[in-house]
Structure formats: structure tokens, C-alpha cells
Amino acid sequence: MEKDVGSCSEGRALLDQLLDKWTMLVLKTLWHGPLRFNALKHRLDGVTQKTLTQCLRRLERNGMVERTVIPVSPVAVEYRITELGRSLGKLFASVYTWTQDHRVEIGAARQAYDARNGQAEPA
């Protein structure tokens, strides 16, 4: 009997990473070419250095990002998306399209929920 990915801790860990907001944004940012760490951080509004470092390490470990040390003074590091990382492009584009197609419905559902529960809209 084949196990469901949700019953496997390795599968759950990979899904957790793929569904993490920073993973999608990092891969999208690297789509057009390699970037050094600080350039990547600058393009990702709101990401902390620690969070970006952790995300990049997980992506590198899973083969979706390649890290290259550039021997300059001071030493620089460049990240590029791999073919495996690029293979997620259609999936991520589909998720993005879905969010755009349903944003009005989701907004209405949020307003209705907040009205029923006496909550102010989160910032």
C-alpha cells in the first residue's frame, strides 16, 4: 500500500517548505537570474536575514537553489534557481492565478467572517 505524502514526515517537511510564502517569493525572484544575498534580501520586502538564510539553506538542501561562493574581498555568495526549482514554475503560476481569480470572493468571505465574529480587519 502506498503511503500518502501527509503521513510521511519527509513529505510533510517538503510540503511545509513549498507552501511557505518565502519559498515561492525567493524562487520567483531568482527566476530571471542569479542574485547575491543582499540583492535578494533587498527585493524581498519584509524578510529578515535569518528567515532568508533559513529558506535558502532549505532550498539548497532540496536541490532547488544553487549557492556559489564568489572569491572576492569580502567574499560574496550568489544564488541561482536550478532546473528542479524551475519545474515549480507552472505550479506557482497556477496558485498565483487562482489567488487573482478568487481575490474578490476571498475578500467578501473575510468581511463576512469578521462581521459575524466582531473582528476588525487585520493589518
N, C-alpha and C positions, 0 to 999 in steps of 0.2 A: 504494500500500500504506500503510495506517495504521500509524503508529509506536506501539509500546507505551509507556505512560507511563514505565516504568522505563528506557527508552532515551533519554529526553529529560531534559536536566539541569534544566529548569524544572519539569517534572513531579516529578522526584525531590526537588527542593528543597521543593516544596509538600507532598509526602508526608512528608518528614522533619519538617516543621513540624506537620502534622496529627497525626502519630503521637508527637510529643514529649509527655511527661507534663504539662508545664506548660501547653501549649496547651489540652488538654482541661480541666484544672482551672481555668484562667483563664476560659474560656468558660462553664463550669458555674457559677462564682462570680458572673459578670456576668449570668447568666440572669434573675435576679429584679429587676434594676435596676442603674442606673449606680453606680459607686463611684469615689471618689478613690483615687489611687495608694496612699497609706499604708493606707487601709482594706482595699484589695485585698491588699496585701502581708501585712497582719495576719491575714487569713483564709486565706492560703496557707502553712501551716506548712512551714518549711524552705527557702522560696525566698529567694534573695539579691536585693538591689536590682538588681544588674547583670543577673542572669538574667531577672527580671521585666521590666525595661526592654527587654531584647532581644526577649523574647517579645511584649510589647505592640507594639513597633515592627513586628515581622513581621506580627502580626495586623492592625494598622492598614494596613500596606502592601498586604496581600492583601484588604482590604475587609471583614474580619470583625469589627473593633472600630473604633469611632469615638472620637477623642480630642477633648475640648473643654477649652479654657483658660478658667478662671473668673477674671475680673478682680477679685480681692480682694487684700488685703495680708496675708501674702505670697500671691503668685499660686498658684493651685491648678489641678490638672488632674484631669479626670473622664473615666472610660472607660465606654463602653456597648457592648453587643453589637449588631451590625447584623442586618438580616434575613438576609443571607448567612451570618453566623455562626450565627444561629438555625437555619438549614437543616441544620446538622450535628447538631442535637439527637437525631433518631431514630437516626442512625448511632452517636453516642456512647452513647445509651441501650442500643443493641444490644450494643455492646462491653462495657459495664458488666454487662449481664445475662449475657452469655457468661462473664465472669470469675466472677460469682457462681455460675452453674450448674456450673462446672468447677473451682472452687477446691479441692475435696477431691481430685479426680483429679490436679490440678497439684501439690498438696502431697505426695501419695503418690509422684508421679514424681520430685519433688525429693529426697525422702528416699531413694528407691531409688538415684538417681544419686549422692547424697552417700555412701551406704553403699558403693557399688561403687568410688568413687574416693577413699575415705578422707578425705572433706572434712567439716569441721564446718559446720553451718548458718550462712550469713551473717547478720549482724546486721540 
